[in-house]
Amino acid sequence: MPFDFCRSPNSLRRVWRCAAALIAGAVVALLPLRAPLAADFTPDQRKVIEAIIRDYLTKNPDVLIDALQAAEDKMKGEAKDKAAQALSTRRREIFDDPDTPFAGNPNGDVSLVEFFDYRCPYCKQVEPSLEALIGEDRQLRIVYKEFPVLGPESVTASKAALAARKQGKYDAFHRALMALKGQINDTAVFKIAESVGLDVDRLKRDMSAPEIGRALKANSELADALDIRGTPGFVIGNEIVPGAIDLASLKQLIATARKK
């Protein structure tokens, strides 16, 4: 399956922090056993040490690459265990939260959960497959987890979409945002809202409701627990699947979940 997704900036920062810690650990390991603690170095000594490390990494870039790879591998192992635990203990929050928008059969025998961002091109790429599934599979339920990771404009779009539920227009607004070509900004969000029949003034008021912010925060925390670090990310049955996947792969995941 392709592994195309819009990565959250936070996930990249976590990898760099972990890599930095590994490099620092390696430097400490190379120091003599009786070397002074970091706090004991003078400012001049610190500059000399930093220059040595910088020179070494410049001449040996593979060390940094290896550290980054080791950091990512370490994070993946820890995250996989954490995600499996969250998938087991938080199933109601993942699949059956009554405050989360959904499409398809409300009583379907399989639920496909998507974490997405309206500004993510890979989310837009997979959207036609999701629409096709809704039309073809009468026992499928698709759960929409708004997960705006690509900046303030993404947050505006997600808040507007959730607020659109209060006017019974979530589905129409969601489809229109996903179909929009080019970049989504605040102006485009409210123009689309008007085009699908939303009262824009009311929408703006509803976007500031506390429950909207709580929903986005809950989705972000849930995505972190499931190790979903970018969009789109899917959860179905006992599987967590990152990245844009094609229609045939989605159908296979649904069939597998249905058998279980």
MINURO-157385 format. One record per residue (C-alpha): y negated, z negated, x negated; residue number from 1. Coordinates in Angstrom, 1 decimal, padded with zeros to 4 digits, m for minus. Example, Ala and Ser with C-alpha at 12.3 -4.5 7.8 and 13.67 -1.06 7.14 Angstrom:
// residues 2
kolpa v: 004.5; w: m007.8; u: m012.3; nr: 1
kolpa v: 001.1; w: m007.1; u: m013.7; nr: 2
END
This chain:
// residues 260
kolpa v: 000.0; w: 000.0; u: 000.0; nr: 1
kolpa v: m003.6; w: 000.6; u: m001.2; nr: 2
kolpa v: m005.4; w: m002.5; u: m002.4; nr: 3
kolpa v: m008.9; w: m001.4; u: m001.4; nr: 4
kolpa v: m011.3; w: m004.1; u: m000.2; nr: 5
kolpa v: m014.8; w: m005.3; u: m000.6; nr: 6
kolpa v: m014.6; w: m008.3; u: m002.9; nr: 7
kolpa v: m016.6; w: m011.4; u: m002.2; nr: 8
kolpa v: m019.0; w: m012.2; u: m005.1; nr: 9
kolpa v: m017.6; w: m015.8; u: m005.0; nr: 10
kolpa v: m014.2; w: m014.7; u: m006.0; nr: 11
kolpa v: m015.5; w: m012.9; u: m009.1; nr: 12
kolpa v: m017.5; w: m016.0; u: m010.1; nr: 13
kolpa v: m014.3; w: m018.1; u: m009.8; nr: 14
kolpa v: m012.5; w: m015.7; u: m012.2; nr: 15
kolpa v: m015.3; w: m015.8; u: m014.7; nr: 16
kolpa v: m015.5; w: m019.6; u: m014.6; nr: 17
kolpa v: m011.7; w: m019.9; u: m015.1; nr: 18
kolpa v: m011.8; w: m017.5; u: m018.0; nr: 19
kolpa v: m014.7; w: m019.4; u: m019.6; nr: 20
kolpa v: m012.7; w: m022.6; u: m019.3; nr: 21
kolpa v: m009.7; w: m020.9; u: m021.0; nr: 22
kolpa v: m011.9; w: m019.6; u: m023.8; nr: 23
kolpa v: m013.5; w: m023.0; u: m024.3; nr: 24
kolpa v: m010.1; w: m024.6; u: m024.3; nr: 25
kolpa v: m008.9; w: m022.2; u: m027.0; nr: 26
kolpa v: m012.0; w: m022.9; u: m029.1; nr: 27
kolpa v: m011.4; w: m026.7; u: m028.8; nr: 28
kolpa v: m007.7; w: m026.2; u: m029.8; nr: 29
kolpa v: m008.8; w: m024.3; u: m033.0; nr: 30
kolpa v: m011.1; w: m027.1; u: m034.1; nr: 31
kolpa v: m009.8; w: m029.6; u: m036.7; nr: 32
kolpa v: m008.2; w: m032.7; u: m035.2; nr: 33
kolpa v: m010.9; w: m034.9; u: m036.6; nr: 34
kolpa v: m013.7; w: m032.6; u: m035.5; nr: 35
kolpa v: m016.6; w: m034.3; u: m033.7; nr: 36
kolpa v: m016.8; w: m034.2; u: m029.9; nr: 37
kolpa v: m019.1; w: m031.5; u: m028.4; nr: 38
kolpa v: m021.7; w: m034.3; u: m027.6; nr: 39
kolpa v: m021.8; w: m035.1; u: m031.3; nr: 40
kolpa v: m022.9; w: m031.7; u: m032.5; nr: 41
kolpa v: m026.6; w: m031.3; u: m033.4; nr: 42
kolpa v: m028.5; w: m028.4; u: m031.8; nr: 43
kolpa v: m028.3; w: m026.5; u: m035.1; nr: 44
kolpa v: m024.6; w: m027.0; u: m035.3; nr: 45
kolpa v: m024.2; w: m025.8; u: m031.7; nr: 46
kolpa v: m026.1; w: m022.6; u: m032.5; nr: 47
kolpa v: m023.9; w: m021.9; u: m035.5; nr: 48
kolpa v: m020.7; w: m022.5; u: m033.4; nr: 49
kolpa v: m022.0; w: m020.3; u: m030.6; nr: 50
kolpa v: m022.9; w: m017.5; u: m033.1; nr: 51
kolpa v: m019.4; w: m017.7; u: m034.6; nr: 52
kolpa v: m017.7; w: m017.5; u: m031.1; nr: 53
kolpa v: m020.1; w: m014.6; u: m030.1; nr: 54
kolpa v: m019.3; w: m012.7; u: m033.2; nr: 55
kolpa v: m015.6; w: m013.2; u: m032.9; nr: 56
kolpa v: m015.5; w: m012.1; u: m029.3; nr: 57
kolpa v: m017.7; w: m009.0; u: m030.1; nr: 58
kolpa v: m015.2; w: m008.0; u: m032.8; nr: 59
kolpa v: m012.2; w: m008.9; u: m030.8; nr: 60
kolpa v: m012.9; w: m007.9; u: m027.1; nr: 61
kolpa v: m009.2; w: m008.0; u: m026.3; nr: 62
kolpa v: m009.5; w: m011.8; u: m026.5; nr: 63
kolpa v: m011.9; w: m011.8; u: m023.6; nr: 64
kolpa v: m009.9; w: m009.3; u: m021.6; nr: 65
kolpa v: m006.7; w: m011.4; u: m022.1; nr: 66
kolpa v: m008.6; w: m014.5; u: m021.0; nr: 67
kolpa v: m009.8; w: m012.8; u: m017.9; nr: 68
kolpa v: m006.3; w: m011.6; u: m017.1; nr: 69
kolpa v: m004.8; w: m015.1; u: m017.7; nr: 70
kolpa v: m007.5; w: m016.6; u: m015.5; nr: 71
kolpa v: m006.8; w: m014.2; u: m012.7; nr: 72
kolpa v: m003.0; w: m014.8; u: m013.0; nr: 73
kolpa v: m003.5; w: m018.5; u: m013.0; nr: 74
kolpa v: m005.8; w: m018.3; u: m009.9; nr: 75
kolpa v: m003.4; w: m016.0; u: m008.1; nr: 76
kolpa v: m000.4; w: m018.4; u: m008.6; nr: 77
kolpa v: m002.4; w: m021.4; u: m007.4; nr: 78
kolpa v: m003.9; w: m019.5; u: m004.5; nr: 79
kolpa v: m000.6; w: m018.1; u: m003.3; nr: 80
kolpa v: 000.9; w: m021.6; u: m002.8; nr: 81
kolpa v: m002.3; w: m022.8; u: m001.1; nr: 82
kolpa v: m002.3; w: m019.7; u: 001.2; nr: 83
kolpa v: 001.3; w: m020.3; u: 002.2; nr: 84
kolpa v: 000.6; w: m023.9; u: 003.1; nr: 85
kolpa v: m002.5; w: m022.8; u: 005.2; nr: 86
kolpa v: m000.6; w: m020.1; u: 007.0; nr: 87
kolpa v: 002.0; w: m022.7; u: 008.0; nr: 88
kolpa v: m000.3; w: m025.6; u: 009.0; nr: 89
kolpa v: m003.3; w: m023.7; u: 010.5; nr: 90
kolpa v: m001.5; w: m021.1; u: 012.8; nr: 91
kolpa v: m003.4; w: m022.0; u: 015.9; nr: 92
kolpa v: m006.8; w: m021.6; u: 014.1; nr: 93
kolpa v: m005.6; w: m018.3; u: 012.7; nr: 94
kolpa v: m004.0; w: m016.7; u: 015.7; nr: 95
kolpa v: m005.1; w: m018.6; u: 018.8; nr: 96
kolpa v: m008.7; w: m019.9; u: 018.4; nr: 97
kolpa v: m010.2; w: m019.5; u: 021.9; nr: 98
kolpa v: m013.6; w: m018.9; u: 020.5; nr: 99
kolpa v: m012.5; w: m015.9; u: 018.4; nr: 100
kolpa v: m013.0; w: m012.4; u: 019.8; nr: 101
kolpa v: m009.9; w: m010.2; u: 020.4; nr: 102
kolpa v: m008.9; w: m006.9; u: 021.7; nr: 103
kolpa v: m005.7; w: m005.6; u: 023.3; nr: 104
kolpa v: m003.2; w: m007.6; u: 025.4; nr: 105
kolpa v: m004.4; w: m011.3; u: 025.6; nr: 106
kolpa v: m000.7; w: m012.2; u: 026.2; nr: 107
kolpa v: 000.7; w: m009.8; u: 023.6; nr: 108
kolpa v: 003.9; w: m010.7; u: 021.7; nr: 109
kolpa v: 002.3; w: m010.0; u: 018.3; nr: 110
kolpa v: m001.2; w: m010.9; u: 017.0; nr: 111
kolpa v: m002.8; w: m009.0; u: 014.1; nr: 112
kolpa v: m005.7; w: m010.9; u: 012.6; nr: 113
kolpa v: m008.4; w: m009.0; u: 010.7; nr: 114
kolpa v: m011.1; w: m010.6; u: 008.5; nr: 115
kolpa v: m013.8; w: m008.0; u: 008.2; nr: 116
kolpa v: m017.4; w: m007.2; u: 007.3; nr: 117
kolpa v: m019.4; w: m004.5; u: 009.2; nr: 118
kolpa v: m020.9; w: m003.3; u: 005.9; nr: 119
kolpa v: m017.5; w: m002.9; u: 004.2; nr: 120
kolpa v: m016.5; w: 000.8; u: 003.9; nr: 121
kolpa v: m012.8; w: m000.1; u: 003.8; nr: 122
kolpa v: m013.1; w: m001.9; u: 007.1; nr: 123
kolpa v: m014.7; w: 001.2; u: 008.6; nr: 124
kolpa v: m011.9; w: 003.2; u: 007.1; nr: 125
kolpa v: m009.2; w: 001.2; u: 008.8; nr: 126
kolpa v: m010.9; w: 000.9; u: 012.1; nr: 127
kolpa v: m009.6; w: 004.1; u: 013.6; nr: 128
kolpa v: m006.0; w: 002.9; u: 013.0; nr: 129
kolpa v: m006.8; w: m000.4; u: 014.8; nr: 130
kolpa v: m008.2; w: 001.5; u: 017.7; nr: 131
kolpa v: m005.1; w: 003.7; u: 017.8; nr: 132
kolpa v: m002.8; w: 000.7; u: 017.8; nr: 133
kolpa v: m004.7; w: m000.9; u: 020.7; nr: 134
kolpa v: m004.2; w: 002.3; u: 022.7; nr: 135
kolpa v: m000.5; w: 002.8; u: 021.8; nr: 136
kolpa v: 000.9; w: m000.7; u: 021.7; nr: 137
kolpa v: 000.5; w: m002.5; u: 025.0; nr: 138
kolpa v: 001.9; w: m005.7; u: 023.6; nr: 139
kolpa v: m000.4; w: m006.0; u: 020.6; nr: 140
kolpa v: m003.4; w: m008.4; u: 020.3; nr: 141
kolpa v: m006.0; w: m007.9; u: 017.6; nr: 142
kolpa v: m008.0; w: m010.9; u: 016.6; nr: 143
kolpa v: m011.4; w: m010.3; u: 015.0; nr: 144
kolpa v: m012.5; w: m012.8; u: 012.3; nr: 145
kolpa v: m016.1; w: m012.1; u: 011.4; nr: 146
kolpa v: m016.3; w: m012.6; u: 007.7; nr: 147
kolpa v: m019.7; w: m011.4; u: 006.3; nr: 148
kolpa v: m019.4; w: m011.4; u: 002.5; nr: 149
kolpa v: m021.7; w: m008.6; u: 001.6; nr: 150
kolpa v: m025.1; w: m010.1; u: 001.9; nr: 151
kolpa v: m027.7; w: m011.2; u: 004.5; nr: 152
kolpa v: m027.5; w: m008.0; u: 006.5; nr: 153
kolpa v: m023.8; w: m008.6; u: 007.0; nr: 154
kolpa v: m024.5; w: m012.1; u: 008.3; nr: 155
kolpa v: m027.1; w: m010.7; u: 010.7; nr: 156
kolpa v: m024.5; w: m008.1; u: 012.0; nr: 157
kolpa v: m021.8; w: m010.8; u: 012.5; nr: 158
kolpa v: m024.2; w: m013.2; u: 014.2; nr: 159
kolpa v: m025.3; w: m010.4; u: 016.6; nr: 160
kolpa v: m021.7; w: m009.4; u: 017.3; nr: 161
kolpa v: m020.7; w: m013.0; u: 018.2; nr: 162
kolpa v: m023.9; w: m013.5; u: 020.3; nr: 163
kolpa v: m023.1; w: m010.2; u: 022.1; nr: 164
kolpa v: m020.1; w: m012.0; u: 023.7; nr: 165
kolpa v: m022.5; w: m014.0; u: 025.8; nr: 166
kolpa v: m023.5; w: m010.7; u: 027.5; nr: 167
kolpa v: m019.9; w: m009.5; u: 027.7; nr: 168
kolpa v: m020.7; w: m006.7; u: 025.2; nr: 169
kolpa v: m018.7; w: m007.7; u: 022.1; nr: 170
kolpa v: m016.2; w: m004.8; u: 022.2; nr: 171
kolpa v: m018.8; w: m002.1; u: 022.7; nr: 172
kolpa v: m021.1; w: m003.6; u: 020.0; nr: 173
kolpa v: m018.2; w: m004.0; u: 017.6; nr: 174
kolpa v: m017.1; w: m000.4; u: 017.9; nr: 175
kolpa v: m020.6; w: 000.9; u: 017.6; nr: 176
kolpa v: m021.3; w: m001.0; u: 014.4; nr: 177
kolpa v: m018.0; w: 000.1; u: 012.9; nr: 178
kolpa v: m018.7; w: 003.7; u: 013.8; nr: 179
kolpa v: m022.2; w: 003.7; u: 012.2; nr: 180
kolpa v: m022.5; w: 005.9; u: 009.1; nr: 181
kolpa v: m024.6; w: 004.7; u: 006.2; nr: 182
kolpa v: m025.9; w: 001.3; u: 005.4; nr: 183
kolpa v: m026.3; w: m001.4; u: 008.1; nr: 184
kolpa v: m029.6; w: m003.3; u: 008.1; nr: 185
kolpa v: m031.3; w: m005.6; u: 010.6; nr: 186
kolpa v: m033.2; w: m002.7; u: 012.2; nr: 187
kolpa v: m030.0; w: m000.7; u: 012.7; nr: 188
kolpa v: m028.2; w: m003.8; u: 014.1; nr: 189
kolpa v: m030.8; w: m004.2; u: 016.9; nr: 190
kolpa v: m031.1; w: m000.5; u: 017.6; nr: 191
kolpa v: m027.3; w: m000.4; u: 018.1; nr: 192
kolpa v: m027.5; w: m003.5; u: 020.3; nr: 193
kolpa v: m030.0; w: m001.8; u: 022.5; nr: 194
kolpa v: m027.9; w: 001.4; u: 022.7; nr: 195
kolpa v: m024.9; w: m000.4; u: 024.1; nr: 196
kolpa v: m026.9; w: m002.1; u: 026.8; nr: 197
kolpa v: m027.6; w: m005.5; u: 025.2; nr: 198
kolpa v: m030.8; w: m007.5; u: 026.0; nr: 199
kolpa v: m032.1; w: m007.6; u: 022.5; nr: 200
kolpa v: m034.5; w: m010.5; u: 023.0; nr: 201
kolpa v: m031.8; w: m012.6; u: 024.5; nr: 202
kolpa v: m029.4; w: m011.5; u: 021.7; nr: 203
kolpa v: m031.8; w: m012.7; u: 019.0; nr: 204
kolpa v: m032.2; w: m016.1; u: 020.8; nr: 205
kolpa v: m028.4; w: m016.4; u: 021.1; nr: 206
kolpa v: m027.8; w: m015.6; u: 017.5; nr: 207
kolpa v: m029.5; w: m018.9; u: 016.5; nr: 208
kolpa v: m027.1; w: m020.9; u: 018.6; nr: 209
kolpa v: m025.3; w: m023.6; u: 016.5; nr: 210
kolpa v: m021.8; w: m022.4; u: 017.6; nr: 211
kolpa v: m022.5; w: m019.0; u: 016.0; nr: 212
kolpa v: m023.1; w: m020.6; u: 012.6; nr: 213
kolpa v: m020.1; w: m022.9; u: 013.0; nr: 214
kolpa v: m017.8; w: m019.9; u: 013.8; nr: 215
kolpa v: m018.9; w: m018.0; u: 010.6; nr: 216
kolpa v: m018.5; w: m021.1; u: 008.5; nr: 217
kolpa v: m015.0; w: m021.8; u: 009.9; nr: 218
kolpa v: m014.0; w: m018.2; u: 009.3; nr: 219
kolpa v: m015.2; w: m018.4; u: 005.7; nr: 220
kolpa v: m013.3; w: m021.7; u: 005.1; nr: 221
kolpa v: m010.2; w: m020.2; u: 006.7; nr: 222
kolpa v: m010.4; w: m017.1; u: 004.6; nr: 223
kolpa v: m010.7; w: m019.2; u: 001.5; nr: 224
kolpa v: m007.6; w: m021.3; u: 002.5; nr: 225
kolpa v: m005.6; w: m018.1; u: 003.0; nr: 226
kolpa v: m006.9; w: m016.6; u: m000.3; nr: 227
kolpa v: m008.6; w: m013.7; u: 001.5; nr: 228
kolpa v: m011.3; w: m012.9; u: m001.1; nr: 229
kolpa v: m012.7; w: m009.7; u: 000.3; nr: 230
kolpa v: m012.6; w: m007.4; u: 003.3; nr: 231
kolpa v: m010.6; w: m006.3; u: 005.1; nr: 232
kolpa v: m007.9; w: m008.9; u: 005.0; nr: 233
kolpa v: m005.0; w: m009.0; u: 007.5; nr: 234
kolpa v: m002.7; w: m011.8; u: 008.7; nr: 235
kolpa v: 000.3; w: m011.0; u: 010.8; nr: 236
kolpa v: 003.4; w: m013.1; u: 011.3; nr: 237
kolpa v: 004.1; w: m014.8; u: 008.0; nr: 238
kolpa v: 002.3; w: m012.1; u: 006.0; nr: 239
kolpa v: m001.2; w: m012.1; u: 004.4; nr: 240
kolpa v: m002.2; w: m008.5; u: 003.5; nr: 241
kolpa v: m005.4; w: m007.8; u: 001.5; nr: 242
kolpa v: m007.1; w: m004.4; u: 001.6; nr: 243
kolpa v: m007.3; w: m001.3; u: 003.7; nr: 244
kolpa v: m003.8; w: m000.2; u: 004.9; nr: 245
kolpa v: m002.8; w: 003.0; u: 006.7; nr: 246
kolpa v: m001.5; w: 003.3; u: 010.3; nr: 247
kolpa v: 002.1; w: 003.6; u: 009.3; nr: 248
kolpa v: 002.0; w: 000.4; u: 007.2; nr: 249
kolpa v: 000.3; w: m001.5; u: 010.0; nr: 250
kolpa v: 003.0; w: m000.3; u: 012.4; nr: 251
kolpa v: 005.7; w: m001.5; u: 010.0; nr: 252
kolpa v: 004.0; w: m004.9; u: 009.7; nr: 253
kolpa v: 003.9; w: m005.2; u: 013.5; nr: 254
kolpa v: 007.5; w: m004.2; u: 013.8; nr: 255
kolpa v: 008.6; w: m006.8; u: 011.3; nr: 256
kolpa v: 006.6; w: m009.5; u: 012.9; nr: 257
kolpa v: 008.0; w: m008.6; u: 016.3; nr: 258
kolpa v: 011.6; w: m008.9; u: 015.0; nr: 259
kolpa v: 010.9; w: m012.4; u: 013.8; nr: 260
END
